[in-house]
Amino acid sequence: VELTGNDEQLMKRVMKSVNSHLGDCDFSVDILAQETGLSRVQLHRKIKEITGVSTGKFIRNIRMEQARRLILAKKVNITQVAYSVGFSDTNYFSTVFKQYYGVKPSEYTEKKE
């Protein structure tokens, strides 16, 4: 996606905020909107326009990508991965991960080998 100057600045603020709260299970679209200086509706509209997905899904995509990287690194177990990307319920994390990647987190490294 090609960004204009204002969109690029917004996405930098959004990414900084999301990355700084990656492990925070209480992080929400409302907090992101507050930290970027936009209303929830304005933020949703801009994120949808730039990325094609809702703000909540955008945050979850970033969390799932980081979870994938951590699982492939094999330095921490699945429970630690779940907590480090903002999930307090490991079963829910496994469900969401399977929706994204088609396999459970524990099976992901086996699939990649």
MMTF fields as JSON, N, C-alpha, C and O atoms, coordinates in Angstrom:
{
  "mmtfVersion": "1.0.0",
  "mmtfProducer": "UNKNOWN",
  "numBonds": 451,
  "numAtoms": 452,
  "numGroups": 113,
  "numChains": 1,
  "numModels": 1,
  "chainsPerModel": [1],
  "groupsPerChain": [113],
  "chainIdList": ["A"],
  "bondAtomList": [4, 2, 8, 6, 12, 10, 16, 14, 20, 18, 24, 22, 28, 26, 32, 30, 36, 34, 40, 38, 44, 42, 48, 46, 52, 50, 56, 54, 60, 58, 64, 62, 68, 66, 72, 70, 76, 74, 80, 78, 84, 82, 88, 86, 92, 90, 96, 94, 100, 98, 104, 102, 108, 106, 112, 110, 116, 114, 120, 118, 124, 122, 128, 126, 132, 130, 136, 134, 140, 138, 144, 142, 148, 146, 152, 150, 156, 154, 160, 158, 164, 162, 168, 166, 172, 170, 176, 174, 180, 178, 184, 182, 188, 186, 192, 190, 196, 194, 200, 198, 204, 202, 208, 206, 212, 210, 216, 214, 220, 218, 224, 222, 228, 226, 232, 230, 236, 234, 240, 238, 244, 242, 248, 246, 252, 250, 256, 254, 260, 258, 264, 262, 268, 266, 272, 270, 276, 274, 280, 278, 284, 282, 288, 286, 292, 290, 296, 294, 300, 298, 304, 302, 308, 306, 312, 310, 316, 314, 320, 318, 324, 322, 328, 326, 332, 330, 336, 334, 340, 338, 344, 342, 348, 346, 352, 350, 356, 354, 360, 358, 364, 362, 368, 366, 372, 370, 376, 374, 380, 378, 384, 382, 388, 386, 392, 390, 396, 394, 400, 398, 404, 402, 408, 406, 412, 410, 416, 414, 420, 418, 424, 422, 428, 426, 432, 430, 436, 434, 440, 438, 444, 442, 448, 446],
  "bondOrderList": [1, 1, 1, 1, 1, 1, 1, 1, 1, 1, 1, 1, 1, 1, 1, 1, 1, 1, 1, 1, 1, 1, 1, 1, 1, 1, 1, 1, 1, 1, 1, 1, 1, 1, 1, 1, 1, 1, 1, 1, 1, 1, 1, 1, 1, 1, 1, 1, 1, 1, 1, 1, 1, 1, 1, 1, 1, 1, 1, 1, 1, 1, 1, 1, 1, 1, 1, 1, 1, 1, 1, 1, 1, 1, 1, 1, 1, 1, 1, 1, 1, 1, 1, 1, 1, 1, 1, 1, 1, 1, 1, 1, 1, 1, 1, 1, 1, 1, 1, 1, 1, 1, 1, 1, 1, 1, 1, 1, 1, 1, 1, 1],
  "groupList": [{"groupName": "VAL", "atomNameList": ["N", "CA", "C", "O"], "elementList": ["N", "C", "C", "O"], "formalChargeList": [0, 0, 0, 0], "bondAtomList": [1, 0, 2, 1, 3, 2], "bondOrderList": [1, 1, 2], "singleLetterCode": "V", "chemCompType": "L-PEPTIDE LINKING"}, {"groupName": "GLU", "atomNameList": ["N", "CA", "C", "O"], "elementList": ["N", "C", "C", "O"], "formalChargeList": [0, 0, 0, 0], "bondAtomList": [1, 0, 2, 1, 3, 2], "bondOrderList": [1, 1, 2], "singleLetterCode": "E", "chemCompType": "L-PEPTIDE LINKING"}, {"groupName": "LEU", "atomNameList": ["N", "CA", "C", "O"], "elementList": ["N", "C", "C", "O"], "formalChargeList": [0, 0, 0, 0], "bondAtomList": [1, 0, 2, 1, 3, 2], "bondOrderList": [1, 1, 2], "singleLetterCode": "L", "chemCompType": "L-PEPTIDE LINKING"}, {"groupName": "THR", "atomNameList": ["N", "CA", "C", "O"], "elementList": ["N", "C", "C", "O"], "formalChargeList": [0, 0, 0, 0], "bondAtomList": [1, 0, 2, 1, 3, 2], "bondOrderList": [1, 1, 2], "singleLetterCode": "T", "chemCompType": "L-PEPTIDE LINKING"}, {"groupName": "GLY", "atomNameList": ["N", "CA", "C", "O"], "elementList": ["N", "C", "C", "O"], "formalChargeList": [0, 0, 0, 0], "bondAtomList": [1, 0, 2, 1, 3, 2], "bondOrderList": [1, 1, 2], "singleLetterCode": "G", "chemCompType": "PEPTIDE LINKING"}, {"groupName": "ASN", "atomNameList": ["N", "CA", "C", "O"], "elementList": ["N", "C", "C", "O"], "formalChargeList": [0, 0, 0, 0], "bondAtomList": [1, 0, 2, 1, 3, 2], "bondOrderList": [1, 1, 2], "singleLetterCode": "N", "chemCompType": "L-PEPTIDE LINKING"}, {"groupName": "ASP", "atomNameList": ["N", "CA", "C", "O"], "elementList": ["N", "C", "C", "O"], "formalChargeList": [0, 0, 0, 0], "bondAtomList": [1, 0, 2, 1, 3, 2], "bondOrderList": [1, 1, 2], "singleLetterCode": "D", "chemCompType": "L-PEPTIDE LINKING"}, {"groupName": "GLN", "atomNameList": ["N", "CA", "C", "O"], "elementList": ["N", "C", "C", "O"], "formalChargeList": [0, 0, 0, 0], "bondAtomList": [1, 0, 2, 1, 3, 2], "bondOrderList": [1, 1, 2], "singleLetterCode": "Q", "chemCompType": "L-PEPTIDE LINKING"}, {"groupName": "MET", "atomNameList": ["N", "CA", "C", "O"], "elementList": ["N", "C", "C", "O"], "formalChargeList": [0, 0, 0, 0], "bondAtomList": [1, 0, 2, 1, 3, 2], "bondOrderList": [1, 1, 2], "singleLetterCode": "M", "chemCompType": "L-PEPTIDE LINKING"}, {"groupName": "LYS", "atomNameList": ["N", "CA", "C", "O"], "elementList": ["N", "C", "C", "O"], "formalChargeList": [0, 0, 0, 0], "bondAtomList": [1, 0, 2, 1, 3, 2], "bondOrderList": [1, 1, 2], "singleLetterCode": "K", "chemCompType": "L-PEPTIDE LINKING"}, {"groupName": "ARG", "atomNameList": ["N", "CA", "C", "O"], "elementList": ["N", "C", "C", "O"], "formalChargeList": [0, 0, 0, 0], "bondAtomList": [1, 0, 2, 1, 3, 2], "bondOrderList": [1, 1, 2], "singleLetterCode": "R", "chemCompType": "L-PEPTIDE LINKING"}, {"groupName": "SER", "atomNameList": ["N", "CA", "C", "O"], "elementList": ["N", "C", "C", "O"], "formalChargeList": [0, 0, 0, 0], "bondAtomList": [1, 0, 2, 1, 3, 2], "bondOrderList": [1, 1, 2], "singleLetterCode": "S", "chemCompType": "L-PEPTIDE LINKING"}, {"groupName": "HIS", "atomNameList": ["N", "CA", "C", "O"], "elementList": ["N", "C", "C", "O"], "formalChargeList": [0, 0, 0, 0], "bondAtomList": [1, 0, 2, 1, 3, 2], "bondOrderList": [1, 1, 2], "singleLetterCode": "H", "chemCompType": "L-PEPTIDE LINKING"}, {"groupName": "CYS", "atomNameList": ["N", "CA", "C", "O"], "elementList": ["N", "C", "C", "O"], "formalChargeList": [0, 0, 0, 0], "bondAtomList": [1, 0, 2, 1, 3, 2], "bondOrderList": [1, 1, 2], "singleLetterCode": "C", "chemCompType": "L-PEPTIDE LINKING"}, {"groupName": "PHE", "atomNameList": ["N", "CA", "C", "O"], "elementList": ["N", "C", "C", "O"], "formalChargeList": [0, 0, 0, 0], "bondAtomList": [1, 0, 2, 1, 3, 2], "bondOrderList": [1, 1, 2], "singleLetterCode": "F", "chemCompType": "L-PEPTIDE LINKING"}, {"groupName": "ILE", "atomNameList": ["N", "CA", "C", "O"], "elementList": ["N", "C", "C", "O"], "formalChargeList": [0, 0, 0, 0], "bondAtomList": [1, 0, 2, 1, 3, 2], "bondOrderList": [1, 1, 2], "singleLetterCode": "I", "chemCompType": "L-PEPTIDE LINKING"}, {"groupName": "ALA", "atomNameList": ["N", "CA", "C", "O"], "elementList": ["N", "C", "C", "O"], "formalChargeList": [0, 0, 0, 0], "bondAtomList": [1, 0, 2, 1, 3, 2], "bondOrderList": [1, 1, 2], "singleLetterCode": "A", "chemCompType": "L-PEPTIDE LINKING"}, {"groupName": "TYR", "atomNameList": ["N", "CA", "C", "O"], "elementList": ["N", "C", "C", "O"], "formalChargeList": [0, 0, 0, 0], "bondAtomList": [1, 0, 2, 1, 3, 2], "bondOrderList": [1, 1, 2], "singleLetterCode": "Y", "chemCompType": "L-PEPTIDE LINKING"}, {"groupName": "PRO", "atomNameList": ["N", "CA", "C", "O"], "elementList": ["N", "C", "C", "O"], "formalChargeList": [0, 0, 0, 0], "bondAtomList": [1, 0, 2, 1, 3, 2], "bondOrderList": [1, 1, 2], "singleLetterCode": "P", "chemCompType": "L-PEPTIDE LINKING"}],
  "groupTypeList": [0, 1, 2, 3, 4, 5, 6, 1, 7, 2, 8, 9, 10, 0, 8, 9, 11, 0, 5, 11, 12, 2, 4, 6, 13, 6, 14, 11, 0, 6, 15, 2, 16, 7, 1, 3, 4, 2, 11, 10, 0, 7, 2, 12, 10, 9, 15, 9, 1, 15, 3, 4, 0, 11, 3, 4, 9, 14, 15, 10, 5, 15, 10, 8, 1, 7, 16, 10, 10, 2, 15, 2, 16, 9, 9, 0, 5, 15, 3, 7, 0, 16, 17, 11, 0, 4, 14, 11, 6, 3, 5, 17, 14, 11, 3, 0, 14, 9, 7, 17, 17, 4, 0, 9, 18, 11, 1, 17, 3, 1, 9, 9, 1],
  "groupIdList": [1, 2, 3, 4, 5, 6, 7, 8, 9, 10, 11, 12, 13, 14, 15, 16, 17, 18, 19, 20, 21, 22, 23, 24, 25, 26, 27, 28, 29, 30, 31, 32, 33, 34, 35, 36, 37, 38, 39, 40, 41, 42, 43, 44, 45, 46, 47, 48, 49, 50, 51, 52, 53, 54, 55, 56, 57, 58, 59, 60, 61, 62, 63, 64, 65, 66, 67, 68, 69, 70, 71, 72, 73, 74, 75, 76, 77, 78, 79, 80, 81, 82, 83, 84, 85, 86, 87, 88, 89, 90, 91, 92, 93, 94, 95, 96, 97, 98, 99, 100, 101, 102, 103, 104, 105, 106, 107, 108, 109, 110, 111, 112, 113],
  "secStructList": [7, 7, 7, 7, 2, 2, 2, 2, 2, 2, 2, 2, 2, 2, 2, 2, 2, 2, 2, 2, 6, 6, 6, 7, 6, 6, 7, 7, 2, 2, 2, 2, 2, 2, 2, 2, 6, 1, 7, 2, 2, 2, 2, 2, 2, 2, 2, 2, 2, 2, 2, 1, 1, 7, 2, 2, 2, 2, 2, 2, 2, 2, 2, 2, 2, 2, 2, 2, 2, 2, 2, 2, 2, 6, 1, 1, 7, 2, 2, 2, 2, 2, 2, 2, 6, 6, 7, 1, 7, 2, 2, 2, 2, 2, 2, 2, 2, 2, 2, 2, 2, 1, 1, 7, 2, 2, 2, 2, 2, 2, 2, 2, 7],
  "xCoordList": [0.85, 0.0, 0.888, 1.795, 0.615, 1.373, 0.702, -0.51, 1.495, 0.949, 1.314, 2.401, 0.386, 0.7, 1.404, 1.5, 1.893, 2.621, 1.829, 2.35, 0.574, -0.247, -0.555, -0.51, -0.869, -1.158, 0.08, -0.017, 1.226, 2.472, 2.742, 3.139, 2.528, 2.727, 1.753, 2.127, 0.507, -0.492, -0.082, -0.146, 0.335, 0.707, 1.936, 2.049, 2.845, 3.995, 3.523, 3.999, 2.58, 2.039, 1.284, 1.405, 0.504, -0.271, 0.669, 0.482, 1.675, 2.601, 3.395, 3.628, 3.808, 4.536, 3.665, 4.13, 2.405, 1.493, 1.213, 1.285, 0.897, 0.59, 1.802, 1.668, 2.97, 4.176, 4.523, 5.019, 4.273, 4.597, 3.614, 3.911, 2.448, 1.435, 1.211, 0.198, 2.135, 1.934, 1.577, 0.725, 2.197, 1.937, 0.809, 0.527, 0.166, -0.893, -2.241, -2.773, -2.799, -4.079, -5.244, -6.323, -5.037, -6.093, -6.027, -6.877, -5.029, -4.905, -6.095, -6.464, -6.689, -7.899, -7.854, -6.957, -8.826, -8.961, -9.131, -8.608, -9.852, -10.05, -8.721, -8.49, -7.862, -6.548, -5.718, -5.052, -5.757, -5.023, -5.518, -4.715, -6.815, -7.382, -6.909, -6.536, -6.929, -6.49, -5.016, -4.647, -4.186, -2.751, -2.402, -1.375, -3.244, -2.984, -3.661, -3.435, -4.486, -5.128, -6.33, -6.717, -6.923, -8.112, -9.269, -9.072, -10.484, -11.633, -11.616, -10.963, -12.325, -12.39, -12.907, -12.388, -13.917, -14.515, -13.524, -13.376, -12.851, -11.869, -10.727, -10.295, -10.248, -9.165, -9.598, -8.864, -10.784, -11.288, -11.376, -10.975, -11.887, -12.043, -10.687, -10.536, -9.701, -8.372, -7.657, -7.059, -7.718, -7.069, -7.706, -7.002, -9.018, -9.732, -9.351, -9.163, -9.24, -8.874, -7.445, -7.188, -6.529, -5.116, -4.826, -4.11, -5.385, -5.014, -6.066, -5.75, -7.312, -8.386, -9.008, -9.901, -8.552, -9.127, -9.523, -9.063, -10.371, -10.79, -9.613, -8.605, -9.753, -8.683, -8.397, -7.236, -9.438, -9.258, -8.534, -7.647, -8.908, -8.255, -6.809, -5.932, -6.561, -5.201, -4.307, -3.195, -4.794, -4.038, -3.802, -2.691, -4.844, -4.715, -3.738, -2.992, -3.728, -2.776, -1.335, -0.484, -1.075, 0.273, 0.633, 1.753, -0.316, -0.071, 0.191, 1.084, -0.565, -0.386, 0.941, 1.583, 1.349, 2.638, 3.785, 4.736, 3.691, 4.727, 4.711, 5.769, 3.522, 3.421, 4.082, 4.808, 3.84, 4.451, 5.975, 6.655, 6.497, 7.958, 8.513, 9.537, 7.829, 8.296, 8.247, 9.15, 7.201, 7.083, 8.205, 8.813, 8.469, 9.536, 10.917, 11.807, 11.101, 12.385, 12.645, 13.798, 11.589, 11.675, 12.418, 13.069, 12.331, 13.027, 12.108, 12.573, 10.794, 9.821, 8.706, 8.494, 7.994, 6.911, 5.641, 5.589, 4.643, 3.418, 2.697, 2.153, 2.69, 2.046, 2.733, 2.068, 4.052, 4.797, 4.558, 4.472, 4.453, 4.148, 2.789, 2.648, 1.803, 0.448, 0.462, -0.113, 1.108, 1.169, 1.948, 1.587, 3.005, 3.841, 3.184, 3.616, 2.138, 1.423, 0.025, -0.833, -0.197, -1.406, -2.606, -3.729, -2.406, -3.522, -3.381, -2.334, -4.426, -4.372, -4.931, -4.761, -5.591, -6.175, -5.476, -5.628, -4.717, -3.94, -4.828, -4.471, -5.971, -6.892, -7.436, -7.524, -7.797, -8.285, -7.169, -7.411, -5.949, -4.814, -4.67, -4.495, -4.744, -4.612, -5.712, -5.461, -6.923, -8.046, -7.806, -7.982, -7.405, -7.151, -5.976, -6.029, -4.927, -3.756, -4.154, -3.726, -4.97, -5.403, -6.252, -6.16, -7.074, -7.861, -6.943, -7.238, -5.848, -4.919, -4.032, -3.851, -3.482, -2.45, -2.877, -2.118, -4.084, -4.601, -4.143, -4.59, -3.266, -2.801, -2.661, -2.564, -2.65, -2.433, -1.006, -0.125, -0.767, 0.602, 1.629, 2.753, 1.246, 2.182, 2.527, 3.575, 1.662, 1.913, 2.59, 3.044, 2.669, 3.172, 4.64, 5.007, 5.471, 6.891, 7.105, 7.995, 6.298, 6.412, 6.074, 6.716, 5.068, 4.652, 5.74, 5.928, 6.455, 7.477, 8.8, 9.64, 9.0, 10.285, 10.328, 11.33],
  "yCoordList": [-1.182, 0.0, 1.235, 1.361, 2.147, 3.396, 4.411, 4.615, 5.04, 5.955, 7.391, 7.674, 8.297, 9.714, 10.122, 9.319, 11.342, 11.808, 11.671, 11.166, 12.112, 12.039, 10.597, 10.238, 9.768, 8.359, 7.656, 6.823, 7.993, 7.385, 7.76, 6.912, 9.015, 9.463, 8.764, 8.351, 8.635, 7.943, 6.492, 5.997, 5.808, 4.403, 4.235, 3.235, 5.18, 5.122, 5.212, 4.469, 6.13, 6.258, 4.998, 4.524, 4.462, 3.251, 2.09, 1.394, 1.873, 0.755, 0.91, -0.071, 2.125, 2.367, 1.988, 1.332, 2.405, 2.115, 0.621, 0.057, -0.019, -1.454, -2.244, -3.125, -1.939, -2.677, -2.461, -3.376, -1.274, -1.03, -1.722, -1.907, -2.099, -2.768, -4.219, -4.815, -4.789, -6.116, -7.165, -8.017, -7.122, -8.117, -7.762, -8.516, -6.642, -6.151, -6.708, -6.303, -7.636, -8.242, -7.262, -7.52, -6.137, -5.133, -4.055, -3.165, -4.128, -3.148, -3.285, -4.391, -2.157, -2.182, -1.093, -0.25, -1.131, -0.107, 1.263, 2.258, 1.322, 2.592, 3.182, 4.383, 2.352, 2.822, 3.276, 4.309, 2.509, 2.885, 4.226, 5.076, 4.417, 5.681, 6.841, 7.9, 6.633, 7.666, 8.011, 9.185, 6.999, 7.233, 7.853, 8.518, 7.638, 8.233, 9.583, 10.276, 9.96, 11.272, 11.347, 12.431, 10.206, 10.171, 9.568, 8.864, 9.849, 9.163, 7.725, 7.414, 6.868, 5.463, 5.325, 4.525, 6.101, 6.047, 6.534, 5.901, 7.648, 8.165, 7.168, 6.918, 6.606, 5.635, 4.427, 3.974, 3.914, 2.757, 3.08, 2.273, 4.23, 4.631, 4.696, 4.204, 5.308, 5.442, 4.091, 3.801, 3.273, 1.964, 1.114, 0.449, 1.136, 0.365, 0.854, 0.054, 2.161, 2.761, 2.374, 2.062, 2.393, 2.13, 0.638, 0.233, -0.18, -1.6, -2.542, -3.665, -2.089, -2.951, -3.831, -4.622, -3.711, -4.5, -3.574, -2.435, -4.072, -3.284, -3.083, -3.783, -2.122, -1.824, -3.019, -3.349, -3.663, -4.833, -5.957, -6.597, -6.195, -7.246, -6.861, -7.724, -5.587, -5.107, -5.416, -5.92, -5.115, -5.399, -6.901, -7.338, -7.682, -9.135, -9.686, -10.618, -9.13, -9.568, -9.371, -10.237, -8.226, -7.948, -8.936, -9.444, -9.208, -10.163, -11.565, -12.26, -11.978, -13.313, -13.438, -14.487, -12.397, -12.424, -12.537, -13.288, -11.793, -11.881, -13.267, -13.831, -13.812, -15.158, -16.173, -17.053, -16.06, -16.962, -16.894, -17.92, -15.675, -15.507, -16.157, -16.839, -15.94, -16.51, -18.033, -18.694, -18.582, -20.043, -20.62, -21.63, -19.981, -20.466, -20.336, -21.14, -19.328, -19.144, -20.248, -20.509, -20.904, -22.028, -21.685, -22.549, -20.446, -20.058, -20.055, -20.093, -20.01, -20.011, -20.992, -21.333, -21.441, -22.386, -21.644, -20.415, -22.389, -21.813, -20.916, -19.878, -21.301, -20.473, -19.117, -18.083, -19.121, -17.861, -17.02, -15.795, -17.665, -16.949, -16.262, -15.084, -17.0, -16.443, -15.205, -14.177, -15.296, -14.151, -12.986, -11.827, -13.287, -12.21, -11.45, -10.348, -12.025, -11.301, -10.867, -10.573, -10.829, -10.215, -11.11, -10.614, -12.412, -13.327, -13.868, -14.409, -13.728, -14.251, -15.671, -16.351, -16.123, -17.461, -18.24, -17.923, -19.256, -20.002, -20.8, -21.001, -21.251, -21.973, -21.048, -21.432, -19.845, -18.873, -18.519, -18.394, -18.36, -18.089, -19.2, -18.922, -20.444, -21.575, -21.559, -21.855, -21.215, -21.136, -20.059, -20.299, -18.878, -17.771, -18.109, -17.843, -18.687, -19.052, -20.039, -19.909, -21.023, -22.023, -21.377, -21.775, -20.393, -19.679, -18.976, -18.939, -18.425, -17.68, -18.581, -18.338, -19.622, -20.421, -21.839, -22.57, -22.231, -23.528, -24.708, -25.834, -24.464, -25.514, -24.931, -23.716, -25.812, -25.371, -24.85, -25.252, -23.961, -23.44, -24.544, -24.454, -25.585, -26.682, -27.473, -28.115, -27.435, -28.157, -27.285, -27.793, -25.994, -25.067, -25.307, -25.306, -25.511, -25.738, -27.071, -27.189, -28.068, -29.351, -29.196, -29.8, -28.387, -28.136, -27.406, -27.648, -26.513, -25.694, -26.429, -25.985, -27.536, -28.258, -29.152, -29.827],
  "zCoordList": [0.0, 0.0, 0.0, 0.822, -0.933, -0.979, -0.068, -0.133, 0.774, 1.762, 1.438, 0.935, 1.735, 1.636, 2.922, 3.85, 2.993, 4.175, 5.462, 6.457, 5.459, 6.675, 7.053, 8.23, 6.056, 6.337, 6.884, 7.786, 6.341, 6.801, 8.259, 9.059, 8.597, 9.97, 10.912, 12.01, 10.477, 11.296, 11.516, 12.641, 10.461, 10.601, 11.486, 12.195, 11.458, 12.37, 13.818, 14.677, 14.089, 15.453, 15.856, 16.985, 14.92, 15.199, 15.508, 16.505, 14.667, 14.868, 16.162, 16.868, 16.473, 17.721, 18.919, 19.851, 18.884, 19.978, 20.091, 21.183, 18.978, 18.995, 19.478, 20.327, 18.95, 19.353, 20.815, 21.472, 21.334, 22.743, 23.692, 24.872, 23.173, 24.0, 23.582, 23.947, 22.829, 22.26, 23.305, 23.051, 24.447, 25.485, 26.434, 27.366, 26.217, 27.099, 26.662, 25.628, 27.441, 27.068, 27.182, 26.648, 27.874, 28.01, 26.927, 26.89, 26.048, 24.973, 24.034, 23.64, 23.682, 22.863, 21.802, 21.786, 20.935, 19.9, 20.559, 20.058, 21.669, 22.377, 22.846, 22.708, 23.392, 23.846, 22.658, 22.719, 21.581, 20.374, 19.84, 19.455, 19.816, 19.34, 20.216, 19.71, 21.517, 22.447, 22.214, 22.198, 22.037, 21.864, 20.505, 20.372, 19.512, 18.194, 18.034, 17.042, 18.996, 18.954, 18.038, 17.6, 17.745, 16.896, 17.661, 18.651, 17.195, 17.778, 17.278, 16.281, 17.961, 17.565, 16.13, 15.351, 15.792, 14.455, 13.393, 12.347, 13.657, 12.702, 12.506, 11.381, 13.605, 13.523, 12.696, 11.819, 12.977, 12.234, 10.738, 9.899, 10.423, 9.019, 8.316, 7.197, 8.981, 8.372, 8.245, 7.209, 9.289, 9.244, 8.143, 7.382, 8.061, 7.035, 5.635, 4.719, 5.483, 4.196, 3.798, 2.635, 4.749, 4.469, 4.316, 3.4, 5.214, 5.255, 4.685, 4.291, 4.641, 4.154, 5.218, 4.915, 6.471, 7.564, 8.714, 8.794, 9.59, 10.75, 11.694, 11.606, 12.593, 13.539, 14.446, 14.686, 14.945, 15.802, 15.079, 15.644, 13.842, 13.063, 12.744, 12.705, 12.52, 12.268, 13.472, 13.311, 14.668, 15.897, 16.018, 16.318, 15.786, 15.895, 14.853, 15.151, 13.641, 12.609, 13.071, 12.87, 13.689, 14.19, 15.29, 15.331, 16.182, 17.269, 16.723, 17.209, 15.736, 15.17, 14.422, 14.473, 13.743, 13.047, 14.05, 13.831, 15.143, 16.181, 16.832, 17.113, 17.071, 17.646, 16.722, 17.186, 15.428, 14.449, 14.527, 14.526, 14.596, 14.69, 15.959, 15.92, 17.075, 18.344, 18.331, 18.845, 17.747, 17.677, 16.814, 17.168, 15.697, 14.814, 15.452, 15.173, 16.307, 16.993, 18.011, 18.354, 18.501, 19.448, 20.728, 21.315, 21.164, 22.397, 23.617, 24.756, 23.364, 24.456, 24.117, 22.953, 25.151, 24.899, 24.457, 24.489, 24.054, 23.483, 24.494, 24.119, 25.745, 26.776, 26.871, 26.941, 26.873, 26.931, 25.684, 25.768, 24.537, 23.296, 23.417, 23.088, 23.887, 24.033, 24.923, 24.565, 26.066, 26.982, 26.385, 26.588, 25.657, 25.118, 23.978, 23.64, 23.377, 22.323, 22.769, 21.937, 24.078, 24.618, 24.818, 24.907, 24.892, 25.157, 26.568, 26.924, 27.379, 28.739, 28.808, 29.82, 27.75, 27.692, 26.571, 25.391, 26.959, 25.96, 25.008, 23.848, 25.49, 24.607, 23.524, 22.357, 23.909, 22.932, 21.947, 20.747, 22.462, 21.586, 20.545, 19.358, 20.983, 20.062, 19.006, 17.837, 19.416, 18.478, 17.427, 16.232, 17.875, 16.949, 16.031, 14.83, 16.588, 15.789, 14.698, 13.552, 15.054, 14.077, 12.984, 11.822, 13.331, 12.319, 11.322, 10.127, 11.801, 10.947, 10.096, 8.903, 10.714, 10.049, 9.684, 9.047, 10.081, 9.681, 10.525, 10.309, 11.472, 12.388, 13.784, 13.959, 14.772, 16.151, 16.293, 15.533, 17.256, 17.453, 17.665, 17.171, 18.399, 18.683, 17.427, 17.373, 16.419, 15.169, 14.133, 13.108, 14.372, 13.363, 13.017, 11.843, 14.02, 13.726, 13.013, 12.17, 13.347, 12.662, 11.188, 10.329, 10.9, 9.525, 8.747, 7.554, 9.424, 8.764, 8.573, 7.791, 9.267, 9.166, 7.961, 7.728]
}
